[in-house]
Amino acid sequence: GFSKTSKNGWDWDFSNSFGNNNFHYFGHGTFNASNIGNITQTHFDDGGFNFLQNTTNLDLSKQFGKVNQGGVKVSYGAELRFEEYSIFKGELNSYKAFSNTLGLEQAPGAQGFPGFSPDDEIKANRIVTGLYTDLEYTPTEALLITGAVRAENYSDFGSVATFKSSARLKVTGNFNLRGSFSTGYRAPSLQQKYFSNTLTSFSNGGLVQSRIARNDDAISKLAGIPSLKQETSTNMSVGFSWKPAKGLTVTVDGYNIKMKDRVVLSGLFGANDASLPVALTSKLKSMGVATAQFFANAVNTTNSGVDVVIDYQKKISSTERFKFLFVANLQSIDIDDIHVPAALSTTEYNANTFFNDREKFFLKASAPKSKFSASFDYTKNKISLGTRVTYFGDLTLTGFGYNGDGIDPQVPTDLDDTKFVPEHFNYSGKFSTDVYMNVQLNKKTAWVLGADNIFNVHPDFAVNPQAKWWAGDNETGGPWDGVQMGYNGLRIFSKLVFKF
């Protein structure tokens, strides 16, 4: 991209960004059990998926009048975005259901991960156009008022509009109050709308073939799943910024975010469940799958929290400087409502399955209730040395439970298999320490050497200490869940950074 200021005072910026990723799956050390007469093949091309995005932006802005004397800064902008998502099938033997000569019914496809089939293949795209305008009004030196409106049109589901207003009041020369209110949205991704796959899943204590149904296919319609729509939100914040000393800035902001119609992946619904619509269960049986799950706009939440930032910078000499940055977040997520389609709420069990207790824990623990980070950076000439210490607060997740359905997960204890305890995984707070060195080789090139988590700290094991026999009953099947601090331990890296 490039930017320029015109002769009449308009600042304008034009940019274009392009990205593409491709995931191609291969299975090794497995076989297609339905082809029981010919199980010599143990390596499969399972297919995969691809996502492409190209975004073009144009932004214009100009200051009319003097700042702090009733001046207004006007900004306009436009965006054009193209997105394309595709799923490509695997080789025939990776997904096919063979009829074997022994008369045995086995799960079709490569075991563990059947390949993407022709039913999964798709190429979907959309075009998004957007316009915005933003006004900044400074009636006095002490007051700033802003307002913005943005409208976008999605070729696959329609138009949306959002707005934001904010204000900042300078109380003293070094202390400001600020607040904002805005609406927001997030369109369902093409992946959420069009992904489908049959895979091996865990249900009721056993391994079964499970179908993730595409939002617009027959299974989803029979289950009463509505077409995906945008998630919406209202956001409020209030806070202050303070500069108590030279080089030192402190900011504190409290926020409240209410989200409606969050897109989630439902629980598993069984083909042998007599309480479900007959048309749905018959369809699942005809496809040779035991369970199905769906993406749906299912959950309303409220997220409240406080952000604290302390930033200190000191120029020691013409060649030396020191930086300190402390960042803290305290937050909580509450689930306000769950929307269960009528076809899937025929029993209390099914209603609880749609978004089970295990998934509720995952949603609430998507970020720790507390997180703190302190970083120190010392630079002399062209060499910078730094360290960052991050604290990840405690959180609780759950396993699937003895019944494998994630509803009030309970498991028997090691000492008494008639006594059950909650299968809660309590992850205590942990510190992770990073160090790095940055050498500026020239104006456009730098070399970085560093290490993340130098003390090789890992999360607590995902197991109830009273039921260690159930270790691994989690999303990864390993000793840990995918918590935010990660579970890979020490990582040493080196990289070259180029600027163009």
Number of C-alpha atoms within 10 A of each C-alpha: 10 8 13 12 13 10 7 7 12 15 16 18 16 15 13 14 11 11 10 12 10 13 11 14 15 15 19 11 10 18 24 27 20 24 24 18 12 11 12 11 15 14 16 25 21 24 22 19 20 16 19 15 16 15 16 16 17 17 18 18 19 17 17 13 12 12 17 15 12 15 16 21 17 17 19 18 18 18 17 17 18 15 18 17 23 21 27 19 22 23 16 16 23 29 28 19 20 18 15 15 9 8 9 12 15 16 22 24 30 30 21 16 21 27 31 28 23 14 11 21 19 16 15 15 16 15 14 17 17 18 18 18 18 18 17 20 21 21 16 14 12 14 18 20 17 17 17 18 17 18 15 18 16 15 12 12 14 11 14 17 15 17 17 18 18 18 18 20 17 17 12 10 9 12 16 18 19 19 17 18 18 18 18 19 15 13 15 18 15 18 17 18 20 21 21 23 18 25 22 20 16 17 21 13 12 10 13 17 22 24 24 20 22 21 21 14 12 13 22 21 16 17 21 16 22 14 14 21 18 20 19 18 20 18 18 18 18 18 18 19 20 17 17 11 10 9 12 15 18 17 18 18 18 18 18 19 20 19 21 21 20 20 22 17 16 20 24 24 25 21 22 14 14 10 14 20 16 14 11 22 24 13 15 21 14 9 11 19 21 23 24 23 21 26 24 26 24 22 20 20 19 18 16 17 17 18 17 18 19 18 17 18 15 14 12 12 9 8 10 15 16 18 16 18 17 18 16 17 20 17 17 17 20 14 14 12 13 18 15 21 16 12 18 22 17 14 13 9 13 21 19 19 22 25 22 21 20 23 22 17 16 15 16 19 18 16 21 22 17 18 20 18 18 18 18 16 18 17 19 14 11 13 16 18 17 18 18 19 17 20 18 22 20 17 20 16 24 28 31 27 25 20 15 17 23 25 21 18 21 21 25 20 20 15 9 10 10 9 11 17 14 18 30 22 21 18 20 12 16 16 18 21 20 19 19 18 19 20 17 17 13 10 8 10 13 17 16 16 15 18 17 20 22 15 13 13 17 17 24 16 17 26 24 20 16 17 20 15 14 21 19 17 22 22 12 10 11 13 15 22 23 13 18 13 21 14 16 12 15 16 12 13 10 12 11 13 12 11 7 4
